[in-house]
Amino acid sequence: MIKRLLALALVLVVAFLVFPLFAQMDERAEVGALAAAYLSDGPALLGAANLVTAVVVTYRGLDTLGEVTVLFAASAGISLVFGTLGRGTRSADAKNRDDSRSTGRQPPSELVETGAALLVPLIFLFGVFVFVHGHLTPGGGFQGGVVIASGVLFAFLAGTLHHAPHRLLGVLEIVSGAGYVAIGLLGVWLALGFLDPRFLPLGEIGRLFSGGAIPVIYVLVGVKVGAELSGVIDAMRQRSES
Amino acid sequence: MIVFLSVIGAMMVAAALVALYSKDIVGSIVAAGVVSLFASLLYLVYGAPDVAMTEAAIGSALTTVVFLFAWSRIREMEKNPSDEEGKR
């Protein structure tokens, strides 16, 4: 009872502290100085039709590199922990037990298999579209990569894909991660600073080949995120074939 | 408009309560995914399609699936505790 009262009192205190924020909140008619600079410079100097991309890849490019690094560390940790766990369960003893006792896993139905055969390529294509057009339409490397990973997940669930191509995933991760940093360094040498995309021609705004190196960076981010999340899914799922 | 947004917000709160208080773990996981789905709808309405895409793809799809995988692994371990000991 005392505990509940304390919790209630705590909630009230937090509400009291936060209330002024809500009370003072009103819609601002104009943007701040920094946002105004982004709004005018983003399309003019960087040639990015989707302004969010200009901010994410260029103005806050270092943050994006940090996010990719965090994701890499997380996926490496998951693969390490669950990879060894998976190998532990795949002892002969567990295998026999799995065979004798039905695990309750049904094989995917024909509908699911056929649907996956039809949809998985489309999902992959959509993911590639999202990150290739990151500088033109909403979305970008992260979103496209996640879409691709969900396609991989669908293929696993439908049984069209049994083993993840670990070597391919590793190579993709290495190449895209190193490529991202290399492009950042090219920005130092050929343009104004780290991750400056303007060493490639800006092109005409709104075209596919425009915005300097922004599309290249987003393609690399998309491939890296897709490969990493596919690795996470592969590490987490239960080995039905074990 | 305000009615629509209020309905979405109320459904988010309802789904969050279901996720907290449901006895069924799988139901809880799915309800948590539903919270994310409504959140992404809100982002879309407020004009942030980039964030909405991220939220829908990661928050409601991948996180739910990873939780479900983890839950099925936990149940498997509860069924065969010897497997877990063998790993140590």
HADDOCK unambig.tbl for C-alpha pairs under 7 A between the chains (distance, minus, plus):
assign (segid A and resid 85 and name CA) (segid B and resid 87 and name CA) 6.75 0.50 0.50
assign (segid A and resid 88 and name CA) (segid B and resid 86 and name CA) 6.91 0.50 0.50
assign (segid A and resid 88 and name CA) (segid B and resid 87 and name CA) 5.33 0.50 0.50
assign (segid A and resid 89 and name CA) (segid B and resid 83 and name CA) 5.75 0.50 0.50
assign (segid A and resid 138 and name CA) (segid B and resid 49 and name CA) 5.92 0.50 0.50
assign (segid A and resid 138 and name CA) (segid B and resid 50 and name CA) 5.05 0.50 0.50
assign (segid A and resid 139 and name CA) (segid B and resid 50 and name CA) 4.97 0.50 0.50
assign (segid A and resid 139 and name CA) (segid B and resid 53 and name CA) 6.66 0.50 0.50
assign (segid A and resid 143 and name CA) (segid B and resid 53 and name CA) 6.36 0.50 0.50
assign (segid A and resid 143 and name CA) (segid B and resid 54 and name CA) 5.46 0.50 0.50
assign (segid A and resid 143 and name CA) (segid B and resid 57 and name CA) 6.98 0.50 0.50
assign (segid A and resid 146 and name CA) (segid B and resid 57 and name CA) 6.31 0.50 0.50
assign (segid A and resid 146 and name CA) (segid B and resid 58 and name CA) 6.79 0.50 0.50
assign (segid A and resid 147 and name CA) (segid B and resid 57 and name CA) 6.75 0.50 0.50
assign (segid A and resid 236 and name CA) (segid B and resid 66 and name CA) 6.86 0.50 0.50
assign (segid A and resid 236 and name CA) (segid B and resid 69 and name CA) 6.13 0.50 0.50
assign (segid A and resid 236 and name CA) (segid B and resid 70 and name CA) 6.81 0.50 0.50
assign (segid A and resid 237 and name CA) (segid B and resid 69 and name CA) 5.49 0.50 0.50
assign (segid A and resid 238 and name CA) (segid B and resid 73 and name CA) 6.86 0.50 0.50
